[in-house]
Amino acid sequence: MSADHAHDEEIDLGDEKAPAAHGNTNGDDSLLPAPASAASPASAKPRTRFSAAAIIPVWIVLSSSVIIYNNYVYNSLDFKFPVFLVTWHLFFAAVGTRVLQRTTHLLDAAKDVHISRDMFVRSILPIGLLFSGSLILSNKAYLHLSVHYIQMLKAFNPVAILLISWATRIQEPSKRLAVIVVMISTGVALASQGELKFDLAGFIIQAAAVAFEASRLVMIQILLHGLKMDPLVSLHYYAPVCAVINLAVIPFTEGLEPFYEVMRLGPLVLVSNAVVAFLLNIAAVFLVGAGSGLVLTLAGVFKDILLITSSVLIFGVEITPLQVFGYSIALVGLVLYKTSGAK
């Protein structure tokens, strides 16, 4: 089973507690929008009872399971409609978060978030549009590029965030950040130079996805500054918006074919696939409260390295020494960025 067309739906750890950077994801990746604030309301404190050592392996297993399962759907079951699949996940998450809100305390923090109609139109909707654009583009990229190469390209996200932050003057440039930008850019460039199956169309699509994701995160800082949302609360508010936007886009990107092909998959595959993705989002909530920004950053780096290593050992993907060298440089820059206090 090839890993070349799987996609990863998860929270980018850079979006939580550590300096802003994912996920869908995109990010995911990271599939979720970043919370507007790293801080969590007092009502979310009971979640910290899980230690980082306990929750990080669970998060890594679920993250890997999402990729493997999606790869199975795309390749083994020959369902080549990533936008449709992500839209289904978002609808499932929209319903799932509302069920959790009524049956558990996981979304008690939503009581502290008050969103007026004006805030929805001026803030939530524009951010949702950027998030949908990021999702659509990043998932399309998996139809052209390998999983390991996309993980390497995601390291460029902090650079895009910094450049947009500097352009919008919400952050001032510094020599330290400039060095980090050069390090990550150089590392990603070397990794691209070493990619054996480089595809220009896929590269452009992924670059556009990075631009959308970075714009989304900067927009969150500008429009929702001070509003406290943990990952699950963010999902609660954004999933319905993004699901509707994506549903409107599907006819123009994938046509009506996925609506016919989905009957071939059957309800068991559809529901179980969405459940795994939803469990990953729940695990991310506990993960955010379990460790410091550095711990979460290192967990994310370890997960990315594990994904790339798995691509080589399990799926037989070829990675050149130049890619390893370039990605190592980018990872060092990424860790420096996450621990530099940049916002």
Phi, psi and omega per residue, in radians:
M1 nan 2.121 -3.102
S2 -1.324 2.576 3.098
A3 -1.747 0.133 -2.980
D4 -1.275 -0.318 -3.056
H5 -2.148 0.316 3.059
A6 -1.384 2.756 3.005
H7 -2.319 2.719 -2.943
D8 -1.934 2.103 3.113
E9 -1.944 1.874 -3.091
E10 -2.811 2.947 3.041
I11 -1.451 2.311 3.012
D12 -1.282 2.141 -3.082
L13 -1.083 -0.372 3.098
G14 -1.160 -0.293 -3.124
D15 -1.433 -0.233 -3.081
E16 -2.021 2.460 2.981
K17 0.805 -0.821 2.999
A18 -1.266 2.920 3.123
P19 -0.979 2.564 -3.058
A20 -1.056 2.341 3.083
A21 -2.543 nan nan
H22 nan nan nan
G23 nan 1.617 -3.056
N24 -2.128 -0.367 -1.376
T25 2.236 nan nan
N26 nan nan nan
G27 nan 2.414 0.572
D28 0.743 1.863 1.642
D29 1.249 -1.674 -2.806
S30 0.586 1.953 3.134
L31 -1.241 -0.328 -3.038
L32 -1.684 2.620 2.963
P33 -1.247 2.615 3.115
A34 -1.227 2.606 3.024
P35 -1.168 2.686 -3.093
A36 -1.280 -0.351 3.122
S37 -2.443 2.561 3.135
A38 -1.291 -0.427 -3.097
A39 -1.319 2.606 3.108
S40 -1.970 2.528 3.091
P41 -1.086 2.823 -3.095
A42 -1.072 -0.490 -3.105
S43 -1.167 -0.269 -3.114
A44 -1.613 -0.059 -3.025
K45 -1.049 -0.640 -3.127
P46 -0.994 -0.361 -3.125
R47 -1.156 -0.345 -3.051
T48 -1.336 0.071 -3.116
R49 -1.193 -0.304 3.078
F50 -1.497 2.306 3.108
S51 -1.356 2.767 3.122
A52 -1.056 -0.660 -3.118
A53 -1.120 -0.474 -3.129
A54 -1.487 -0.713 -3.007
I55 -1.532 -0.515 -3.103
I56 -1.059 -0.815 3.094
P57 -1.066 -0.644 3.112
V58 -1.110 -0.786 3.133
W59 -1.079 -0.741 -3.135
I60 -1.135 -0.742 3.127
V61 -1.106 -0.785 -3.140
L62 -1.151 -0.698 3.119
S63 -1.076 -0.779 3.119
S64 -1.161 -0.649 -3.134
S65 -1.120 -0.671 3.104
V66 -1.061 -0.785 -3.130
I67 -1.124 -0.817 -3.120
I68 -1.127 -0.733 -3.119
Y69 -1.171 -0.765 3.116
N70 -1.102 -0.662 3.090
N71 -1.085 -0.693 3.104
Y72 -1.089 -0.749 3.133
V73 -1.140 -0.774 -3.080
Y74 -1.217 -0.759 -2.982
N75 -1.760 -1.009 -3.111
S76 -1.137 -0.687 3.122
L77 -1.645 -0.043 3.055
D78 0.960 0.796 3.082
F79 -1.871 1.608 -2.977
K80 -1.620 0.875 -3.077
F81 -2.291 1.290 -3.083
P82 -1.123 -0.595 3.139
V83 -1.156 -0.724 3.095
F84 -1.087 -0.766 -3.097
L85 -1.119 -0.738 3.106
V86 -1.144 -0.676 3.107
T87 -1.087 -0.719 3.078
W88 -1.078 -0.748 3.102
H89 -1.048 -0.700 -3.124
L90 -1.177 -0.734 3.076
F91 -1.092 -0.743 3.115
F92 -1.080 -0.747 3.135
A93 -1.154 -0.650 3.119
A94 -1.077 -0.743 3.098
V95 -1.259 -0.758 -3.092
G96 -1.057 -0.737 -3.136
T97 -1.170 -0.566 3.123
R98 -1.293 -0.565 3.029
V99 -1.169 -0.776 3.114
L100 -1.095 -0.632 -3.137
Q101 -1.095 -0.568 -3.098
R102 -1.597 -0.287 -3.034
T103 -2.070 -0.209 -3.123
T104 -2.399 -3.129 3.080
H105 -1.787 0.173 -3.071
L106 -1.152 -0.448 -3.133
L107 -1.972 0.457 3.076
D108 -1.053 -0.497 -3.134
A109 -1.122 -0.351 3.129
A110 -1.132 -0.401 3.125
K111 -1.163 -0.401 -3.125
D112 -1.567 -0.036 -3.130
V113 -1.852 2.068 -3.123
H114 -2.048 1.968 -3.093
I115 -2.004 1.997 3.117
S116 -1.407 2.968 3.102
R117 -1.092 -0.684 3.126
D118 -1.116 -0.734 3.117
M119 -1.150 -0.633 3.119
F120 -1.087 -0.813 -3.098
V121 -1.214 -0.718 -3.038
R122 -1.480 -0.421 -3.024
S123 -2.148 -1.037 -3.042
I124 -1.086 -0.790 -3.094
L125 -1.138 -0.827 3.095
P126 -1.067 -0.705 3.116
I127 -1.162 -0.663 3.089
G128 -1.098 -0.663 3.098
L129 -1.106 -0.764 3.108
L130 -1.133 -0.688 -3.140
F131 -1.121 -0.747 3.111
S132 -1.105 -0.725 3.091
G133 -1.063 -0.726 3.105
S134 -1.100 -0.759 3.140
L135 -1.107 -0.838 -3.083
I136 -1.094 -0.829 -3.099
L137 -1.184 -0.762 -3.092
S138 -1.147 -0.609 3.125
N139 -1.339 -0.555 3.033
K140 -1.121 -0.593 -3.124
A141 -1.078 -0.527 3.141
Y142 -1.215 -0.216 3.055
L143 -1.465 -0.127 -3.099
H144 -2.118 -0.548 -3.030
L145 -2.046 2.758 3.120
S146 -1.353 2.754 -3.125
V147 -1.042 -0.801 -3.061
H148 -1.135 -0.637 -3.121
Y149 -1.243 -0.660 3.105
I150 -1.135 -0.663 3.077
Q151 -1.052 -0.654 3.112
M152 -1.185 -0.721 -3.132
L153 -1.165 -0.516 3.134
K154 -1.104 -0.371 3.105
A155 -1.099 -0.299 -3.131
F156 -1.396 -0.175 -3.105
N157 -0.908 -0.829 -3.139
P158 -1.039 -0.610 3.117
V159 -1.099 -0.802 3.126
A160 -1.083 -0.694 3.121
I161 -1.107 -0.785 3.140
L162 -1.110 -0.767 -3.120
L163 -1.091 -0.741 3.123
I164 -1.215 -0.671 3.112
S165 -1.105 -0.715 3.088
W166 -1.163 -0.709 -3.115
A167 -1.142 -0.628 3.139
T168 -1.577 -0.012 3.071
R169 1.080 0.508 3.018
I170 -1.574 -0.101 3.069
Q171 -2.593 2.445 -3.141
E172 -1.608 2.424 3.092
P173 -1.102 2.696 3.056
S174 -2.522 2.819 -3.140
K175 -1.092 -0.692 -3.131
R176 -1.086 -0.803 3.139
L177 -1.182 -0.599 3.107
A178 -1.113 -0.702 3.096
V179 -1.109 -0.724 3.121
I180 -1.094 -0.741 3.112
V181 -1.039 -0.774 -3.140
V182 -1.147 -0.729 -3.141
M183 -1.068 -0.909 -3.097
I184 -1.134 -0.753 -3.132
S185 -1.085 -0.754 3.122
T186 -1.111 -0.777 -3.130
G187 -1.089 -0.777 3.132
V188 -1.161 -0.658 3.113
A189 -1.104 -0.739 3.118
L190 -1.159 -0.711 3.112
A191 -1.096 -0.655 3.114
S192 -1.201 -0.709 3.126
Q193 -1.080 -0.581 -3.102
G194 -1.532 -0.109 -3.123
E195 -1.185 2.156 -3.079
L196 -1.331 -0.495 -3.104
K197 -2.044 0.872 -3.126
F198 -1.142 2.321 3.124
D199 -2.223 2.041 -3.042
L200 -1.086 -0.744 3.135
A201 -1.059 -0.787 3.118
G202 -1.109 -0.691 3.131
F203 -1.098 -0.770 3.139
I204 -1.130 -0.726 3.123
I205 -1.093 -0.781 3.132
Q206 -1.167 -0.652 3.096
A207 -1.099 -0.710 3.088
A208 -1.134 -0.666 3.102
A209 -1.089 -0.720 3.097
V210 -1.083 -0.732 3.133
A211 -1.096 -0.757 3.110
F212 -1.113 -0.768 -3.109
E213 -1.138 -0.757 3.121
A214 -1.119 -0.719 3.109
S215 -1.097 -0.665 3.117
R216 -1.092 -0.809 -3.106
L217 -1.157 -0.680 3.090
V218 -1.176 -0.693 3.122
M219 -1.099 -0.638 3.087
I220 -1.073 -0.746 3.135
Q221 -1.131 -0.625 -3.096
I222 -1.362 -0.815 -2.995
L223 -1.558 -0.527 -3.047
L224 -2.064 0.519 -3.105
H225 -1.051 2.190 3.104
G226 1.593 -0.222 3.105
L227 -1.393 2.185 -3.024
K228 -1.643 2.021 3.073
M229 -2.361 2.229 2.983
D230 -1.500 3.033 -3.054
P231 -0.995 -0.688 -3.096
L232 -1.266 -0.625 3.074
V233 -1.172 -0.700 3.061
S234 -1.021 -0.786 3.122
L235 -1.068 -0.703 3.140
H236 -0.990 -0.727 -3.089
Y237 -1.518 -0.653 -3.021
Y238 -1.523 -0.540 -3.054
A239 -0.980 -0.826 3.139
P240 -1.095 -0.713 -3.132
V241 -1.092 -0.871 -3.103
C242 -1.195 -0.595 3.120
A243 -1.098 -0.759 3.136
V244 -1.162 -0.742 3.120
I245 -1.078 -0.834 -3.138
N246 -1.102 -0.670 3.131
L247 -1.071 -0.648 3.118
A248 -1.228 -0.447 -3.092
V249 -1.492 -0.488 -3.060
I250 -0.883 -0.815 -3.134
P251 -1.009 -0.470 -3.112
F252 -1.583 -0.295 -3.109
T253 -1.877 -0.657 -3.091
E254 -2.223 -0.062 3.108
G255 1.246 -2.777 -3.136
L256 -1.629 -0.099 -3.072
E257 -0.997 -0.731 -3.124
P258 -1.063 -0.492 3.135
F259 -1.225 -0.456 3.055
Y260 -1.476 -0.731 -3.088
E261 -1.197 -0.464 -3.086
V262 -1.112 -0.463 3.113
M263 -1.150 -0.498 3.136
R264 -1.254 -0.544 3.132
L265 -1.178 -0.752 -3.129
G266 1.575 2.741 -3.082
P267 -1.148 -0.561 -3.102
L268 -1.083 -0.831 3.137
V269 -1.142 -0.802 -3.106
L270 -1.054 -0.865 -3.081
V271 -1.193 -0.818 -3.112
S272 -1.124 -0.641 3.102
N273 -1.110 -0.752 3.129
A274 -1.210 -0.604 3.129
V275 -1.109 -0.750 3.128
V276 -1.070 -0.768 3.125
A277 -1.119 -0.684 -3.132
F278 -1.203 -0.693 3.085
L279 -1.087 -0.621 3.082
L280 -1.066 -0.726 3.127
N281 -1.149 -0.658 3.095
I282 -1.163 -0.742 3.118
A283 -1.055 -0.627 -3.138
A284 -1.120 -0.556 3.102
V285 -1.087 -0.822 3.116
F286 -1.192 -0.602 -3.138
L287 -1.094 -0.735 -3.109
V288 -1.057 -0.620 -3.118
G289 -1.543 0.001 -3.004
A290 -1.701 -0.277 -3.068
G291 -2.666 3.008 3.114
S292 -1.310 2.995 3.108
G293 -1.017 -0.684 -3.131
L294 -1.150 -0.736 3.126
V295 -1.065 -0.767 -3.138
L296 -1.158 -0.687 3.107
T297 -1.080 -0.832 -3.136
L298 -1.138 -0.605 3.079
A299 -1.106 -0.742 3.110
G300 -1.127 -0.732 3.108
V301 -1.100 -0.774 3.129
F302 -1.079 -0.705 3.124
K303 -1.095 -0.752 3.127
D304 -1.116 -0.751 3.109
I305 -1.099 -0.696 3.126
L306 -1.112 -0.712 3.111
L307 -1.088 -0.768 -3.125
I308 -1.175 -0.753 3.119
T309 -1.098 -0.702 3.116
S310 -1.105 -0.652 3.110
S311 -1.038 -0.631 -3.126
V312 -1.337 -0.858 -3.019
L313 -1.339 -0.683 -3.041
I314 -1.618 -0.782 -3.020
F315 -1.751 -0.036 3.062
G316 1.233 0.415 3.111
V317 -1.259 2.405 3.139
E318 -1.565 2.264 3.066
I319 -2.171 2.291 -3.088
T320 -1.498 2.737 3.066
P321 -0.997 -0.606 3.130
L322 -1.111 -0.655 3.085
Q323 -1.140 -0.758 3.119
V324 -1.057 -0.785 3.141
F325 -1.113 -0.829 -3.125
G326 -1.118 -0.755 -3.123
Y327 -1.181 -0.573 3.090
S328 -1.097 -0.736 3.093
I329 -1.088 -0.784 -3.141
A330 -1.091 -0.679 3.136
L331 -1.154 -0.694 3.082
V332 -1.060 -0.785 3.095
G333 -1.092 -0.659 3.135
L334 -1.118 -0.790 3.125
V335 -1.130 -0.712 3.095
L336 -1.074 -0.705 3.119
Y337 -1.118 -0.806 -3.093
K338 -1.158 -0.408 -3.106
T339 -1.861 0.157 -3.072
S340 -1.567 -0.171 -3.096
G341 1.501 0.159 3.108
A342 -1.193 2.523 3.127
K343 -2.085 nan nan
